[in-house]
């Protein structure tokens, strides 16, 4: 009953590209928004619901459904249900061609559910184990069921390593392990503990515990895919961000150096023209101020094209500005006159 290769192929070839398009990164490589995540989760939940629903439709009715009773029905309720159905399914009353076979099966169902141990094995392990000659040992010796659990959880572990292979999906590996551990704990307690761990009784009263756990197995496999895709869509390459920050800082330094050289040239011209009168000096100062504004505008545009300046710590000391100011003052005071 677990998700087959057909469903997994459908996920990788159809559902995955759809969710990937929905979770496409925003501007400047930003992670997907909450709205994008909700849309992708909705599409994913719709597919899983339809897929599991089709799978469930192919199941044969279980013994509780045959008698029309709930999973927690008492022995009296089972006997009464059998008595009522016998009135319509007895070969002497029913005109169905297979009435005798149906009536015999009904008797077997009633006999199995009337036995407390047989009923428990059927409810927790399914028809294949309940019909085995030594089915009591499944409850008396849980280790004998090791091969049954390994077949699912071993495959789930392998699928987890495949889906979370690579740096972009590595974060989802621990999410999948945690989910698998929770499902494994619930299954062991539900099947081997004396208490009834059926938390879905109100929603699916006629389903056996075995059927509910099988659906949980299928959903878990699908969730592995969802977690892997979510981890990949929200992955942020910290190393790339670090290199980008260094690149932006180097660009700012180069622009500052170029601006400083031009300012020093302007200062030299200004000092050479100082003897010509204060009017000419004022004009040069105004021209230099206008040019500085143009340089700042160009620097801002260049940084915007590179994704914006890196965040700086507020309230810190800008040592580069102090160095540039010191050079400027030194040139002004001790430069050639």
MOGI-V314825 format. One line per field, one symbol per residue. ss: DSSP state (H for helix, E for strand, C for the rest). phi: phi as a letter, one per 20 degrees, with the letter a starting at -180 (. if undefined). burial: # if it has 16 or more other C-alpha atoms within 10 Angstrom, else .. A space follows every 50 residues. Layout:
ss=???
phi=???
burial=???
//
This chain:
ss=CCCCHHHHHHHHHHHHHHHHHHCCCCHHHCCCCHHHHHHHHHHHHHHHHH HHHHHHHCCCCCHHHHHCCCCCCCHHHHHHHHHHHHHHHCCCCCCCCCHH HHHHHHHHHHHHHHCHHHHHHHHHHCHHHHCCCCCCHHHHCHHHHHHHHH HHHHHHHHHHHHHCCCCCCHHHHHHHHHHHHHHHHHHHHHHHCCCCCCCC CCCCCCCCHHHHHHHHHHHHHHHHHHHHHHHHHCCCCHHHHHHHHHHHHH HHHHHHHHHHHHHHHHHHHHHHCHHHCHHHHHHHHHHHHHHHHHHHHHHH HHHHHCCCCCCCCCCCCCHHHHHHHHHHHHHHHHCCC
phi=.fgeffffffffecffffffffegffflmfffffffffffffffffffff fffffffeffgfffffemcffefefffffffffffffddfgfdfeffdff ffffffffffffffeffffffffdcnffefeffdffffefcgffegffff fefffffffffffdfoffdfffffffffffffffffffffedeffedeed ffecfeeffffffffffffffffgfffffffffdfcefffffffffffff ffffffffffffffffffffffefffpfffffffffffffffffffffff fffffennfffdffneeeffffffffffffffedffd
burial=.##...#...#...##..#..####.....##...##..##..##.##.. .#.........###.######......##.##..##..###.......## ..#..#..##.###...#########..##....#..##........... ..#..##.###.##...######.###..#..#...#..###....##.. #...#########.#####################........##..#.. ##..##..##.###.###.##..#......#..#...#..#...#...#. .##.....#..............#...#.........
//
